Amino acid sequence: MILVLGATGFLGKRVCRKLDYAGLEYRTSSLTQGCDLRDFGQTDKLFSEIKPEYLLNCAAYVGGIQFGYKHPAELFRNNLLMTLNVLECARMHGTRRIVNPISNCAYPARATLFREDEFWDGPLHESVLSYGFARKASWVGSWSYAKQYGLDQANIVLSNMYGPEDHFEEERSHALGALLMKMVEAKRKSLPFIMVWGTGTPVREWLYVDDGAEAMIRAMSIARSDEPINIGVSRGISVIDMALLIKRLVGYEGELRLDASKPDGAPYKTVDGTKGARLFGWTPTANFEETVADTVSWYISNR
């Protein structure tokens, strides 16, 4: 049996749709469905009832850069509690494999093109310290449970995801979603300009949510590997170029003004997906402009 944790979240919903399309049997759980993974008793009850063979762990407590600066303790505590409880319950109830997504912000701040052999080569950027460390700790937990108990996990590193049904909230959104919201609202109100956080120079690689979901499902059947596995294409886009793209797609005619008093975060984040492509026999396929256009259309229709 496959169990999808965080099944009502952004990534979890897309994973479930792909499982449906593939005709695979699965069960779901999420906080909104009544199971709080931060509580060991509730997590143990879930695993004892389902006894999952495969676990697709889409559960996380996450937000954008503004959320990270305001809620570092919550990000640290909530994500570590979920990791500890899921690992122990998977061990106790005989789970065969856990697919564990790790955000690429777990890489060192000084890294530019993220490679798996550089995962430990320096401190994290302050803007993502709490969340990035918690995701890094999930790999340490994976390694520990593999060494002592033989628990099999596939740890896949995913870039910030985007797409329809994303978190479109002022604090919880990542840069792409936040800019999209701002521009749609600015166009509706005929505002003469909007502010773009930071200098506009940071470069980010983005992952379309359907590609993230595809990687999660494919990770159930790849050869065992205890090390992190990057999912990516080694290409990014600067914040200002992304803002100009969204501006064009939204049809906003006002000015973009950079607010350099706001934090940029890490200067450069792209992902070397060579190892992942070899192990998966696949790489992300989404066209960035087309899928951002789809995201804009969904948001305008559903905001």
PyMOL commands that set and color helices and strands:
alter all, ss='L'
color gray80, all
select helices_A, chain A and resi 10-22+40-50+65-70+72-92+104-106+116-118+126-149+175-189+209-218+239-250+274-280+288-302
alter helices_A, ss='H'
color red, helices_A
select strands_A, chain A and resi 2-5+26-29+54-57+97-103+113-114+152-158+160-162+193-197+203-204+206-208+229-230+237-238+255-259+268-271
alter strands_A, ss='S'
color yellow, strands_A
deselect
rebuild
show_as cartoon
